[in-house]
Amino acid sequence: MLNISMPVEAALALPPNFAGLPFSPLFVGRRRLFSPRTTIYDQDETAVPIYRLVDGCVALTHSLRDGRRQILDIIGPGRLFGLVFHEDNHCGAQALTFSQVESLGRTVDQGILDQALVQMLNRAHSLATLLGRKTAMERVSSAVFDLAQQFKRASRNPQRDAPTFNLHLTRADLGDWLGLTIETVSRCLNQLKRDKVIDFSHPEIVRVLDTDRLQAMAAGGRGEVRKRRA
């Protein structure tokens, strides 16, 4: 059983979608609420159950002995994590924002488990390609497009409103995920903003103004962000 606590001041700062949930340092039934930057389980921890993220954002990380960190994946609502192929877990899991997590133990429907494993493998292959072959702008575009898909806010008029999502990752988190420096991440985000691919008046709220262009860049389209001709 995981056993961490949340300070009272953090509990009082719950976002609106968590305001009605009971707060407890233990699982309520099979669910538990984690505060931002809280460890869900550690790297190499044994007997990790399978979890489902109900709401929030979770990072799967692997750290080297000298403290360098690689974010292996960003988990959005509905996805499973804690999937291991042996007794020890090769990565840790950390909540990046208030996150409601459901413990599924080790008993999960085989069809659902197979889908989660295929998704995990596909995303691992995509990360390997991103780190090995993509340019800095393509990496940042890939991250923004992925996060927009996983964390897009509900809209009353999705056909007219630009897709908007909460950026739960700091610039340092993005750097650890994409293999870039904080300065490079910031430069690429600002370039995307200047070229009207995305917009953000607040660093944690991003609007995607040109989804097709962003997706093309994320897929490794020709060239970096280019200004359109009038």
C-alpha positions as CSV (number, residue, x, y, z in Angstrom):
1,M,0.0,0.0,0.0
2,L,1.3,3.4,-0.9
3,N,1.5,5.7,2.0
4,I,2.1,9.4,1.4
5,S,0.3,12.4,2.8
6,M,-0.8,15.8,1.4
7,P,-0.3,19.0,3.3
8,V,-3.5,20.8,4.3
9,E,-2.6,23.9,2.3
10,A,-2.2,21.6,-0.8
11,A,-5.6,20.0,-0.1
12,L,-7.2,23.4,0.1
13,A,-5.7,24.3,-3.3
14,L,-7.5,21.5,-5.2
15,P,-8.6,22.4,-8.7
16,P,-12.4,22.6,-9.4
17,N,-12.7,19.2,-10.9
18,F,-11.4,17.6,-7.7
19,A,-13.2,19.9,-5.2
20,G,-15.9,17.3,-4.4
21,L,-13.6,14.4,-3.9
22,P,-12.9,13.0,-0.5
23,F,-9.3,13.6,0.6
24,S,-7.4,10.8,2.2
25,P,-3.7,9.8,2.3
26,L,-4.8,6.2,1.5
27,F,-6.8,4.8,-1.4
28,V,-10.5,5.5,-1.2
29,G,-11.8,2.2,-2.4
30,R,-9.3,1.6,-5.2
31,R,-8.7,5.4,-5.9
32,R,-6.4,7.9,-4.5
33,L,-5.6,11.6,-5.1
34,F,-1.9,12.5,-5.5
35,S,-0.7,16.1,-5.1
36,P,1.6,17.7,-7.7
37,R,5.2,16.4,-7.9
38,T,4.3,13.4,-5.6
39,T,5.9,10.0,-6.3
40,I,3.4,7.3,-7.1
41,Y,6.0,4.6,-7.1
42,D,9.8,4.5,-7.3
43,Q,12.1,3.2,-10.0
44,D,13.0,-0.5,-9.3
45,E,10.1,-0.8,-6.8
46,T,8.8,-4.4,-6.6
47,A,5.3,-5.6,-6.9
48,V,3.9,-2.4,-8.5
49,P,0.2,-2.8,-9.3
50,I,-1.4,-1.7,-12.5
51,Y,-2.9,1.7,-12.3
52,R,-5.4,3.7,-14.4
53,L,-5.2,7.5,-14.5
54,V,-8.7,8.8,-13.9
55,D,-7.7,12.5,-14.1
56,G,-4.6,14.5,-14.0
57,C,-1.1,14.0,-15.5
58,V,1.6,11.4,-14.7
59,A,5.2,11.2,-15.9
60,L,7.1,7.9,-16.2
61,T,10.7,8.5,-15.5
62,H,14.1,6.7,-15.5
63,S,17.0,8.2,-13.6
64,L,20.7,7.5,-13.9
65,R,22.9,7.2,-10.8
66,D,24.2,10.8,-11.2
67,G,20.7,12.2,-11.1
68,R,20.1,12.7,-14.8
69,R,16.5,12.0,-15.7
70,Q,14.7,10.8,-18.8
71,I,11.0,11.1,-19.0
72,L,9.9,8.0,-20.9
73,D,6.2,8.9,-21.3
74,I,3.5,11.3,-20.3
75,I,0.3,9.6,-19.2
76,G,-3.1,11.2,-19.8
77,P,-6.5,10.4,-18.4
78,G,-7.8,6.9,-19.1
79,R,-4.4,5.3,-19.8
80,L,-2.9,2.4,-17.8
81,F,0.6,2.5,-16.3
82,G,2.6,0.3,-14.0
83,L,2.9,-2.3,-16.8
84,V,6.0,-4.4,-16.1
85,F,7.5,-7.5,-17.7
86,H,9.4,-8.7,-14.6
87,E,9.2,-8.3,-10.8
88,D,11.1,-5.0,-10.7
89,N,9.8,-1.9,-12.4
90,H,12.3,-0.2,-14.7
91,C,10.9,3.3,-14.2
92,G,9.2,5.5,-11.6
93,A,5.9,7.4,-11.8
94,Q,5.3,10.9,-10.6
95,A,2.1,13.0,-10.6
96,L,2.8,16.3,-12.4
97,T,-0.5,17.9,-11.2
98,F,-3.4,16.8,-8.9
99,S,-4.0,13.3,-10.2
100,Q,-6.7,10.8,-9.3
101,V,-5.3,7.3,-9.7
102,E,-7.2,4.0,-9.6
103,S,-5.3,0.8,-8.5
104,L,-6.3,-2.2,-10.6
105,G,-4.0,-4.6,-8.8
106,R,-2.5,-7.2,-11.2
107,T,-5.8,-8.5,-12.5
108,V,-6.9,-6.7,-15.7
109,D,-9.0,-7.9,-18.6
110,Q,-6.5,-9.4,-21.1
111,G,-7.9,-7.5,-24.1
112,I,-7.5,-4.2,-22.3
113,L,-4.1,-5.1,-21.1
114,D,-3.0,-6.1,-24.6
115,Q,-4.2,-2.8,-26.0
116,A,-2.3,-0.9,-23.3
117,L,0.9,-2.9,-24.0
118,V,0.7,-2.3,-27.7
119,Q,0.2,1.5,-27.1
120,M,3.1,1.5,-24.7
121,L,5.3,-0.2,-27.3
122,N,4.2,2.1,-30.1
123,R,4.9,5.2,-27.9
124,A,8.4,3.8,-27.0
125,H,9.2,3.4,-30.7
126,S,8.0,7.0,-31.4
127,L,10.2,8.3,-28.5
128,A,13.2,6.4,-29.9
129,T,12.7,8.0,-33.3
130,L,12.1,11.4,-31.8
131,L,15.3,11.3,-29.7
132,G,17.4,9.8,-32.5
133,R,16.3,11.6,-35.7
134,K,14.0,14.6,-35.2
135,T,15.2,18.2,-35.0
136,A,14.5,20.3,-31.9
137,M,11.5,22.0,-33.5
138,E,10.1,18.7,-34.6
139,R,10.5,17.3,-31.1
140,V,8.7,20.2,-29.5
141,S,6.0,20.1,-32.2
142,S,5.6,16.3,-31.5
143,A,5.2,17.0,-27.7
144,V,2.7,19.8,-28.2
145,F,0.6,17.7,-30.6
146,D,0.7,14.7,-28.3
147,L,-0.3,16.7,-25.2
148,A,-3.1,18.5,-27.1
149,Q,-4.5,15.0,-27.9
150,Q,-4.3,13.7,-24.4
151,F,-5.3,16.8,-22.4
152,K,-7.6,18.8,-24.7
153,R,-10.2,20.7,-22.8
154,A,-13.9,20.1,-23.6
155,S,-15.4,22.8,-25.7
156,R,-19.0,23.9,-26.3
157,N,-18.2,24.4,-30.0
158,P,-15.2,22.2,-30.9
159,Q,-15.6,23.1,-34.6
160,R,-15.0,26.8,-34.0
161,D,-12.8,26.9,-30.9
162,A,-9.1,26.3,-31.2
163,P,-8.1,23.1,-29.2
164,T,-6.8,24.2,-25.8
165,F,-5.0,22.2,-23.2
166,N,-3.3,22.7,-19.8
167,L,0.5,22.3,-20.1
168,H,1.2,20.4,-16.9
169,L,4.9,20.0,-17.8
170,T,7.4,22.7,-16.9
171,R,10.0,23.6,-19.5
172,A,12.5,21.5,-17.6
173,D,10.1,18.5,-17.8
174,L,9.8,19.0,-21.6
175,G,13.6,19.1,-21.8
176,D,13.9,15.8,-19.9
177,W,11.3,14.2,-22.2
178,L,12.6,15.6,-25.5
179,G,16.3,15.5,-24.8
180,L,16.6,19.3,-25.1
181,T,17.8,22.2,-22.9
182,I,15.3,24.5,-21.3
183,E,16.5,27.3,-23.5
184,T,15.9,25.3,-26.7
185,V,12.4,24.3,-25.5
186,S,11.5,27.9,-24.8
187,R,12.9,29.1,-28.1
188,C,10.9,26.5,-30.1
189,L,7.7,27.3,-28.2
190,N,8.1,31.0,-28.8
191,Q,8.8,30.4,-32.5
192,L,5.6,28.3,-32.8
193,K,3.8,31.2,-31.2
194,R,5.3,33.8,-33.4
195,D,4.3,31.8,-36.5
196,K,0.8,31.4,-35.2
197,V,0.9,27.6,-34.9
198,I,0.1,27.9,-31.2
199,D,-0.7,30.6,-28.8
200,F,-0.3,31.1,-25.0
201,S,-0.9,34.2,-22.9
202,H,-0.2,32.0,-19.8
203,P,2.7,29.6,-19.9
204,E,0.5,26.7,-18.7
205,I,-2.5,27.2,-21.1
206,V,-1.8,26.4,-24.8
207,R,-4.1,27.0,-27.8
208,V,-3.4,25.1,-31.0
209,L,-4.2,27.5,-33.9
210,D,-3.1,25.4,-36.8
211,T,-3.6,21.7,-36.0
212,D,-2.7,20.4,-39.5
213,R,0.5,22.4,-39.6
214,L,1.5,21.2,-36.1
215,Q,0.8,17.6,-37.0
216,A,2.8,17.8,-40.2
217,M,5.8,19.2,-38.3
218,A,5.5,16.6,-35.6
219,A,5.5,13.9,-38.3
220,G,8.9,15.2,-39.6
221,G,7.6,17.3,-42.4
222,R,10.0,19.2,-44.7
223,G,11.7,22.1,-42.9
224,E,11.1,24.0,-39.7
225,V,8.4,26.5,-39.0
226,R,8.1,28.7,-42.1
227,K,6.2,31.9,-42.5
228,R,3.3,31.6,-44.9
229,R,3.3,33.8,-48.0
230,A,0.5,36.3,-48.1
